[in-house]
Amino acid sequence: MNSQAAIEERAAAWLLRMSDGDCSEACAREFEEWLDASFEHAAAYWRLEHGYEQLDRLLSLPALEAGAEPRRKLPAVSKLLAMAATIAGLVWSGWFLLGDRLTVGTPHVVAYSTQRGQISELTLADGSQVSLDSGTTVRVGTGPDARKVWIDRGRAFFQVSHDRDHPFQVYAGASDIVDLGTKFVVSRNKAVVATSVLEGKVRFSLSSPGNSRALTLTPGKSAIATRATIRPVAGDLRQMRNDLAWREGMVIFEDTPISDAIAEFNRYNQRQLAIHTIKAEHIRIGGKFRFGNIDGFARLMREAYNVDIDILPGSSQPEPLRER
Amino acid sequence: MERGELKAWFCREVLPLEPSLMRFISRNWRNADDTSDIRQDVYARVLEGASRGLPTNVGGYVFTTAKNVMINRARRTSVVSIELVSEIESVMPGADWLTPERHLDGRQTLRRVIEAIDNLPPRCREVIRLRKVEGFTTRETAERLGVGIDAVQQQTMLGMRAVTDFMLGGEGKIIRPAEKPRCSKSAKS
């Protein structure tokens, strides 16, 4: 009685088609017909879709759930990434898979990751220090792979021990960051990588074949790379230092739209802030806050700005309405 | 009932019971190869019933359906064992029906995700990693790996099924098809 297996295979084929976005109207109609033909089809497809999409939901969550869409001009590095990356924390124990370039696997790589709301400091064998922001995963090379770090997701601040003969290298997706100096930040959300330099110099380059674009970044300079392009972005040292407040467990806002501030808090907390006041987007706030203290922040928003703000229990998925 | 509603109900109320359901099936059905089939049978019947009216006690409804599916199967097999049938009929719902694992905290769920991916065979794992973590399409993944689109599709589908099995409470073994699956012309690009 293997018909269920055949149905599951068919369901997987349909799911693949849908997730590639490769389905014309005619195709969509055929899919609907197949889905409606039997409850066995629906059971197989919905189950597969649900299970496979759990991965998506957990691996990346863009979250502008609080309030209105913030308007953006030229986004500074941190804002762009804060918008794109409310990243659920990961405990990644043993996945020392190869670098992004499919080099032959080496066991000399150790993975480190932080959960949501957790920050961490690593000291590497050469004395270099790596600070991990909430929801970050890096893989650190040792032995023959020393002075190499892969960043899979999140944000890390590097303070590198200088060694001219062995440059410190960070690999992030399709880009490489080679340290030529001392202190820099790398953030990554899937294919988007951002680098900012605090001290010293880094060479930020794309390593895809046929494309050897590179930028040298000096203190105060930032750039963003996708798979195909790399471009500088606005920012300055002061903003960069503010954006490093997470290392002390803080977030700093300066004339920040309230919805951005909320999104930032939500990145660090299981419990989520949600704003109900309709016209809140024009409110801008400033200040330095402990990102773990969302109750304090919510109270302040209510009292100082008269904003109707709620704290929802930890669930990253909006629940559909249920009858009570 | 509207299909979207049914699907939402199914994902929200029924799928979280999968770990309990699989345990129940395994305890009561000797042939381990049949458990996935039985599970799907159960889901199909649950959907059919629910489409006519949502049950108030989902756990009880799923459990009863599972019992009936297994009893019917036992009766249909040529080597029918009276003991098997009566065993199934006499089973009482276990306490675990009352605690669907939908409230796994974030940490545990994420741990499962990592385990799910970790447990895939290397080629499959890399394909899923490129698609899910890196966000590449089928074509881009094929280019990166230097393999054909067909191969990427194969690995993706295997990965989807294994990950789903694992995420929803099973072991995520890759089930290799005995022969190449014959997707109809329209399901391939």
Chai-1 contact restraints between the chains, C-beta under 6 A:
chainA,res_idxA,chainB,res_idxB,connection_type,confidence,min_distance_angstrom,max_distance_angstrom,comment,restraint_id
A,M1,B,D37,contact,1.0,0.0,6.0,A-B,restraint_1
A,Q4,B,D37,contact,1.0,0.0,6.0,A-B,restraint_2
A,Q4,B,Q40,contact,1.0,0.0,6.0,A-B,restraint_3
A,E9,B,P181,contact,1.0,0.0,6.0,A-B,restraint_4
A,A12,B,M157,contact,1.0,0.0,6.0,A-B,restraint_5
A,A12,B,M160,contact,1.0,0.0,6.0,A-B,restraint_6
A,A12,B,R161,contact,1.0,0.0,6.0,A-B,restraint_7
A,A13,B,C183,contact,1.0,0.0,6.0,A-B,restraint_8
A,A13,B,A187,contact,1.0,0.0,6.0,A-B,restraint_9
A,L16,B,Q153,contact,1.0,0.0,6.0,A-B,restraint_10
A,L16,B,T156,contact,1.0,0.0,6.0,A-B,restraint_11
A,L16,B,M157,contact,1.0,0.0,6.0,A-B,restraint_12
A,D20,B,T137,contact,1.0,0.0,6.0,A-B,restraint_13
A,D20,B,T138,contact,1.0,0.0,6.0,A-B,restraint_14
A,D22,B,S189,contact,1.0,0.0,6.0,A-B,restraint_15
A,E30,B,S186,contact,1.0,0.0,6.0,A-B,restraint_16
A,F39,B,A44,contact,1.0,0.0,6.0,A-B,restraint_17
A,F39,B,L47,contact,1.0,0.0,6.0,A-B,restraint_18
A,F39,B,E48,contact,1.0,0.0,6.0,A-B,restraint_19
A,E40,B,A44,contact,1.0,0.0,6.0,A-B,restraint_20
A,A42,B,L47,contact,1.0,0.0,6.0,A-B,restraint_21
A,A43,B,Q40,contact,1.0,0.0,6.0,A-B,restraint_22
A,A43,B,Y43,contact,1.0,0.0,6.0,A-B,restraint_23
A,A43,B,A44,contact,1.0,0.0,6.0,A-B,restraint_24
A,A43,B,L47,contact,1.0,0.0,6.0,A-B,restraint_25
A,W46,B,K7,contact,1.0,0.0,6.0,A-B,restraint_26
A,W46,B,F10,contact,1.0,0.0,6.0,A-B,restraint_27
A,L48,B,M160,contact,1.0,0.0,6.0,A-B,restraint_28
A,L48,B,T164,contact,1.0,0.0,6.0,A-B,restraint_29
A,H50,B,C11,contact,1.0,0.0,6.0,A-B,restraint_30
A,H50,B,L15,contact,1.0,0.0,6.0,A-B,restraint_31
A,G51,B,T164,contact,1.0,0.0,6.0,A-B,restraint_32
A,G51,B,M167,contact,1.0,0.0,6.0,A-B,restraint_33
A,G51,B,L168,contact,1.0,0.0,6.0,A-B,restraint_34
A,Y52,B,M160,contact,1.0,0.0,6.0,A-B,restraint_35
A,Y52,B,T164,contact,1.0,0.0,6.0,A-B,restraint_36
A,Q54,B,M167,contact,1.0,0.0,6.0,A-B,restraint_37
A,L55,B,K132,contact,1.0,0.0,6.0,A-B,restraint_38
A,L58,B,L110,contact,1.0,0.0,6.0,A-B,restraint_39
A,L58,B,V113,contact,1.0,0.0,6.0,A-B,restraint_40
A,L59,B,K132,contact,1.0,0.0,6.0,A-B,restraint_41
A,L90,B,L110,contact,1.0,0.0,6.0,A-B,restraint_42
A,V91,B,R111,contact,1.0,0.0,6.0,A-B,restraint_43
A,W92,B,I114,contact,1.0,0.0,6.0,A-B,restraint_44
A,W95,B,D118,contact,1.0,0.0,6.0,A-B,restraint_45
A,K190,B,G135,contact,1.0,0.0,6.0,A-B,restraint_46
A,A191,B,G135,contact,1.0,0.0,6.0,A-B,restraint_47
A,P320,B,A8,contact,1.0,0.0,6.0,A-B,restraint_48
